[in-house]
């Protein structure tokens, strides 16, 4: 499965590794960093996953989160570029 990402996302993802799912969503263009930090705050204070925080804040839908989790997991399993 070919995943189309902007050059910057491809470079960070392959060369440096993506830190986590929240950063993945930023790189994919679904949220900006401000929304990510809001969701991280909710995630920390309510002891929930970042995806659950985004859904509870009505920033993203559950279906999109579940779809992107699958894509993110598949992307992580790809071998790094040499």
C-alpha positions in Angstrom: 0.0 0.0 0.0 1.5 3.3 -1.1 1.0 6.1 1.4 1.2 9.6 -0.1 2.9 12.0 2.4 4.4 15.4 1.9 8.2 15.4 1.5 8.7 16.7 5.0 6.6 13.9 6.5 8.4 11.3 4.5 11.8 12.6 5.5 10.9 12.8 9.2 9.1 9.4 9.2 11.8 7.5 7.5 15.0 9.2 8.5 14.2 10.3 12.0 11.2 8.2 13.1 7.8 9.6 14.0 7.5 10.2 17.7 3.9 9.2 18.1 0.4 9.0 16.8 -0.3 12.7 17.5 2.7 13.8 15.4 1.5 11.4 12.7 -1.8 13.2 12.6 -0.1 16.6 12.3 2.1 15.4 9.5 -0.9 14.0 7.7 -2.6 17.4 8.0 -5.6 16.3 10.1 -4.7 18.6 13.0 -2.3 21.4 13.7 0.1 21.5 16.6 -2.3 23.7 18.7 -5.0 21.0 18.5 -2.4 18.3 19.3 -1.3 20.2 22.5 -4.9 20.6 23.5 -5.5 16.9 23.0 -2.3 16.0 24.8 -3.5 18.0 27.8 -6.8 16.2 27.8 -5.1 12.9 27.3 -2.8 13.5 30.3 -5.5 14.9 32.7 -8.0 12.2 31.9 -5.6 9.4 31.4 -6.8 8.4 28.0 -5.2 7.8 24.6 -4.6 10.7 22.2 -7.2 9.4 19.8 -9.8 9.3 22.5 -9.0 12.8 23.5 -9.4 14.1 20.0 -12.7 12.3 19.7 -14.0 13.6 23.0 -13.1 17.2 22.0 -14.9 16.6 18.7 -11.8 17.5 16.7 -11.7 14.2 14.7 -14.2 11.4 14.3 -13.8 7.9 15.8 -13.8 6.3 12.3 -10.9 8.5 11.1 -8.9 7.8 14.2 -9.3 4.0 13.8 -8.4 4.2 10.1 -5.3 6.3 10.8 -4.2 4.0 13.7 -4.1 1.1 11.2 -2.2 3.2 8.6 0.2 4.4 11.3 0.9 0.9 12.6 1.6 -0.3 9.0 3.8 2.7 8.4 5.9 1.9 11.5 6.4 -1.7 10.4 8.0 -0.6 7.1 11.8 -1.0 6.9 13.7 2.3 7.1 15.2 3.6 3.9 19.0 3.1 3.5 
